[in-house]
Amino acid sequence: MSAATLSRREFLRACLLSLGSLAFSPLSAVFQETGFGKLGRIATRELDLYSQPRDDSPIVGKRYRDQIVHIYEEVISPKGPAHNPLWYRVWGGYLHSARVQKVRLQLNDPLSQVPEYGQLCEVTVPYTVAYEYKNGWKKWDSYPLYYETIHWVTDVVEGPDRQPWYQISSELTDYLVYYVPAIHLRPIPDEEYAPLSPDIPAHKKLVEVEIRTQTLRAYEDGQEVFSCRVSTGIPHLNPTRQGIPTETPKGEFRIFSKMPNKHMGSVTGNPDAEERGGFSLPGVPWTCFFVDTGVAFHGTYWHNNFGVWMSHGCVNMRNEDAKWLFRWTTPVYELPIKSRRDWERRGFGTRVIVK
């Protein structure tokens, strides 16, 4: 089976023959109803469904976390909100895009083996449910692994459905290991995240974040080469349990640590933990840390609301934007990887100004 988007018939056949109900049952029923097209995943506990693309129109229903919706049309509403006027027309009404993650479904050829030091992989389905093996197979007590999250695969095993599953190892701790169907993850070739503009001297690169406009800009020798909208930390939110303010700090910094994936928050948790102020986010993609309290640039899969404060202090970015920044900044993420110690690269890196 090639790593390509499947027809509806091929997908249903793959579910029956390759996945089984254990690994993919939450999605198979949804796709039988919706077919293919533009898809979105609800990325919050519940989301209001409106009769029109405006938040003063009647609420006609709700959609709930991890439901998959078919996006029939993307609408820019003159009624806003101003920072993000994008709405999605779905079955029964309209959803504002802020908490809808656009997703695809791509199944992949499993690798027969992976290097001892790991293979970087990306989730290419709306979500996949991870399992652990402790006196038998059982669901991992945390979030599912979501579309475009990044993970280190360290082994290929026979899963509970007798199909190839990948063993994923967390960079947080050696004992945290879990498993997902191999066809749900795409191996990322080295050239896809190799350094950009390596010929530009490091001291001529600058990243600037303007909190007022929620904008990030990158400069080479004073010339702007990249810009995007971001979401910085929410001011005046209660500090974290460690007493760290949630507002993104202003000042001049240096990127000092880069990791293509990072498990943020607690080691384990569940989606409802965020209602109590906690979170567990495995596989956060393309992280560049620039403040030693844990503030980083990184990709985001739990909201689509860039241009307004959203975070606990980090600079949230669209995944493709975070990937560009990861590749462009220093310290250089040197490839190929030769050991697990190489999962993180540290050094005196690109200058960052937050103002």
MODA-V915662 format. One line per field, one symbol per residue. ss: DSSP state (a for helix, b for strand, c for the rest). phi: phi as a letter, one per 20 degrees, with the letter a starting at -180 (. if undefined). burial: 1 if it has 9 or more other C-alpha atoms within 8 Angstrom, else 0. Layout:
ss = ???
phi = ???
burial = ???
This chain:
ss = cccccccaaaaaaaaaaaaaaaaaaaaaaaaaaacccbbbbbcccbbbbbccccccccbbbbbbcccbbbbcbbbbcccccccccbbbbbccbbbbaaabbbbcccccccccccccccbbbbbcccbbccbbbcccbbbcccccbbcccbbbbbbbbbcccccbbbbbbcccccccbbbbbaaabbbccaaaaccccccccaaabbbbbbccccbbbbbbccbbbbbbbcbcbcccccccccccccccccbbbbccbbbbbbbbbcccccaaaaaacccbbbbbbbbbbbbcccbbbbbcccccccccccbcccbbbcaaaaaaaaaacccccccccccaaaabbbccccbbbbc
phi = .eecfefgffffffgfedemffecffefffffedmdqfccdfdbgbcfddfcfaedefedrbccgmfddeeebdceefemfffbeecdecfnrcdffgdcefccccecfffebcfgeocfccfdcgaceeccdbloebffeaffeegmfdbeecacceefemdfceeddfffbfeecbcbgffecdfefgffcfgdlfeeggfedbdcddfgdlcdcdcdlndfdabaeccefffmfggffemefefffepdccfcbcbfbbednffcrbgffffdndaccfmfelececcfeoebeafbcdbccfobgbdepfdfcfgffffffgfeedffefcefdaffefcddredgfcddc
burial = 0000010100110111001100111001011100010111111111111111110010010011100111110110100100011111110011111011101111111000010011111111111111110000100101101111111111110110101111111100000011111111110100000110000000011111111001111111000100101111110000100000111100001111111111110100111010000111111111111110001111111011111111111111111011110111111010001010001110111111110
